[in-house]
Amino acid sequence: MESVIEVLGTRAHRVPDRFRVVLIIEGGGARGMFTAGMCLGLEEVGLQNAFDAVYATSAGALNGAWFLSGQAVDRMPLMADENILARVIDPRRMLWGKPVFDTYHLIHEVYDKTWRLDTNAILSHRTSFHPIATNAKTGKPVDLHTKIKDKKTLLHALRAACNIPLLAGAPLKFAGEKYVDGGMSESVPIRTAMIGGATHALVLRTLKDGEIEAPGPWLQQKIGDTYMRWKAPGAYRTWQHKPEINALEEQYLVDLGPAVKQVRPPADALFVDSAERNPEVLTQALEVGRKTVVELLGGLI
């Protein structure tokens, strides 16, 4: 079988093929600036229309939306704006029982009203969009693609996909079910993509090779565990087994061989915390992601 790099090379020259090639974007909070930069790199090397579908969780879903909107080059660098960061991420809000991550403000006020995300471009794109969320009751990953009908449901799906338990508020009700962040059940939605018919995948990662996501502070973990048992019992049961789930995901990706190519930040890249708010750090991460993809795929055109 042709490798995904080979297939992307032929698609860059608009050669028809029989494959279903997908772009998969990992979540990771502020580490998503790495994959935001990778999306910029894909556009720079002329691969913005090379995929049949985009599957993404959490911050990856937000990046996937901008990638499909055709506005990534203009909008993604603005994600490091210190005024926006201060309004969207504020740990002090926990003292007042408010979400640390204000996803409503980010998506409905910033993305929709200020930056004017072109939802029509996403809805009509030849590349289908598949944000992944976790069902709060069952703990299973859910592809929200079939639930997206218009601008309203698209924006709601984006919130569901990045609805981190406790930190972003209560489980979000959408299309009759309650959801939390997709990364709770499937950090890299490769299985969902393969079930959907994918034959090849380019996977944009926020963690370096061998890097393991660090747990939050002990008190935050204890409060989060209690909150999830109460508000999202299914997701809590899944979360308890997250290390094993992640290990199975990693092995599954390897077992798919050259049909899958993972793109990671280089080993010497700067460290970015999932709740990072330093604009300089985030801007650097964006550039690291862009350069990584351009160096890997720039020769395809």
N, C-alpha and C positions, 0 to 999 in steps of 0.2 A: 504494500500500500504506500502511496505517496505520503511524504511527511506534510505536516501542516505548513511548514515554511515553503515547501515546493508548491503546494496548492495556492498559497497566498501570492507566490511569485507569478504564477500563471494568471491569477485573478487581477493582479496589478496591471496586466496587459490585456485585461478583459477577454480572456480565453474562457469559453464556457466549460463547465465540468458537471459531474453528476453528484458532487458531494454537498453535504450540509456543514458549512464551516461557521463556528460560533465564536464569539468573543465572551470570555468570562472574566468578571472583575470582582476581586476579593474586597471585603469590607475592612474596617479597622479604624474607624473614627478619623482623627486628624492624619493618621498614616495614609489615608486615602489621597493625600496630596501626591504621593508617589504615583498612584495609578491615574490621577488626574493628569500628571505630566506625561504618562505613557499614552494616554488618549490623545494628547496634543501631538506626540510623536507619530502616532498612527496617521493622523491627519496630515502631518508634515511630509510623510513618505508616500502619501497618496492612497492609503488603504481605508479611508473613511467609509467606503461603500463596498468593502470586500467581504463583509460578513452577512450571513443569513439571519442571525439572531444575536442578541446581547442578553446574557444571563448575569445577574449581579445581585449582591447582597449589601445591605447597609450603605456605607459611604460609597461603595462601588455602584450602587443603583443610582445615586445622585450623579456620579461621574458618567454613567452610561446614558442618562437622560441628556446631559449637556453634549455628549459625543454625538448622539443622534439628532440633536436639535440643529447642528451645524453652527453653533455659537461658541464652541469650546475655546477657540483661540482668544476671543474677546472676553469671555466671562470667567474661565477657570482661574486665571491669575488673580482675579478679584477676590477669590476665596480666602486669600491671605490678608485681606483688609482688616486692620486692627479694630476699627469701629464695629464691623460686622461680627468679628470674633468675640468681642467683649459683650455684645448683645446676645449672641447665640449660645455661648458657653460661659456660664457663671456659677462656680461651685457654691458661692454664698447663698444662692437661691434655695439650697437644701435646708438652710436654717429656717426658712419660711414655708417649708413644705412644697416648694415649687421645683419643677424639673431643672436639672443642671443644663441639659441640652434642650433648647427651645426649638424643636423641629417645626412647630407651627409658624413661628416667626420666620425661620429660615426659608421654608418652602412657599408659604402663602404671601408673605410680605416681601422678602428679598428676591427669591427666584421668580415669583409670579408678577408682583406689582412693580418692583424696582428694576430687576434685570430683564423682565419680560421673556421668560423661558418660552421658546416657540413650541408650544405643545402640539400645534397642528402638524409641524414638521415631524415630530416624534410619532404621532398617531398615524400619519400617512406614509411613513418611511418604509422602503422595501425591506429593511432589516427590522424584524419583530423585536419588541422589547419585553423582557421577562424579569421584572424585579421579584426577588424571593423574600418572603416573610416566614415567620414561624407561627403556627397556630398555637395560641396560648393554652388551649384545652388539651390538644393531642401531642404537642411538642414536635410535630412533623413539619418539614419545610413545605411551603406552598408556593407554586408559581402563580403570580397574580395576573399574568398576561390576559387570561380570558375574562377577568373582572374589569379590565380597563376598557371603557367605552367612549370616554370623552375627556375633556380637560379636567373636570372635577374629579373623576375617578382616577385619572392619572396622577394628579397631585396627592390624592389620598393614598394611593398605592406607594408613592415615594415615602410618605410619612410612615406607613406601616413597615416598609422594608428596613427603615433605620430607627425603629422605635425601641431603643435600648431600655430594658426593664428598669424601673425606678429612676434612672438618670434622665430618661426622656418622658417619664410619666407612666400612666396606667396603660394596659393593653388597649390598642386602638381598634375600635369596631369598624369593620369594612365589609360590605356585601354579606352581612348576616353573621360574620365570625369575628373573633377578637384575635389580634396579632401583635407579636413583638418582633424585634429585630431578627432578620433572616440569618444573621451570623450565629445565632443561638443554636441552630440546628444544622446549618450547612454553610460554613465559612466560604468555601469554594464550591459553587453549585454545579459541579461536574456531573454528578449522578442525575440530577434533574435535567441537565442539558442532554445527556445521552438518552435518557428516557424519551425526551422530546425529539429524538432522531438525529442528533449530532453525529457526524462522522469524524470531524476534526475540530480542535479547539486551540485558540491562543488564550492563555490564562495570565492575566495581569495580577501580580501578587504585591501585597504591601509588606510582607515579612521577608527578610533576607533568607537565603538558603541556610537551613539548620536553626534559624531563630525561632524561639517559642514566645508567644505572647505572655508578657508578665502579668500575674494576677494583680488586682487592685489592692489597696490597703486592707488590712485585716478587718477593721471596723466596717468598711464599705462592703466587704464580702459578706459579713455576718448580717448586716442590714439588708443587703440584696437578697440573700438566701431566704430570709424570713418573708420579705416582700413577695418574692416569686412563688413561694409555697402557697401564699394566700391568693395572689392575683393571677398567676399563670402556672398552675400546677403541672400541666403537661410540659411546658417549656422548662420548668424547674427540673423535672425528671431527666429531660434531655441534657440540660446543662450539667447535671451531676456526672454524666458520661462524656463530657466534651473532649477530654484528652484522648479517649479511645476513638471517638468519632473523627477527630482531627487526624489521628494516626491512620485510620482506615481510608480517609480522603486522600492523604498523601500517597499511600501505597497504590490506591486506585489510579491516581494520576500517573504514577510511574508505570504501572502495568499496561496502560494504554499506548505506551511506546511513542514512536515518532508522530503519531496522529495528534499528539498534544505537545505544545511547547509552553513551558512556564517562563514568564519574564519576571525577574525579581530585581529589587534594588541591589546594586553591587555590595560585596562584603564590606567594603570600606566606606559605605554611605553613612551619613550622619544618622544618629538615633532620633526618632520622632515618636513621642509618646502619643497614645490614642487621644489624649485630651490636650495636646499641645496648642498653645495660643500665641506663640512668638511668631510674628509675621516673617521675620528673617529666616527662621528655621523652616517654615512652611514654604516659603518661596524657593529656598534651596532644594527642598524635597521635590517640588514641582519640576525644577530644572533637571534634577537627577533622573527622574522618571522619563522626561522627554529625551534626554541624551541616551539613556539606556535603550529605548526603542529605536531611535534613529541609527545608533551604531549597529544594532542587531539586524534591522530590516531595511535600512537605507539603500542597500545594494540591489533590492528587488526591482526597482523601477529602471 
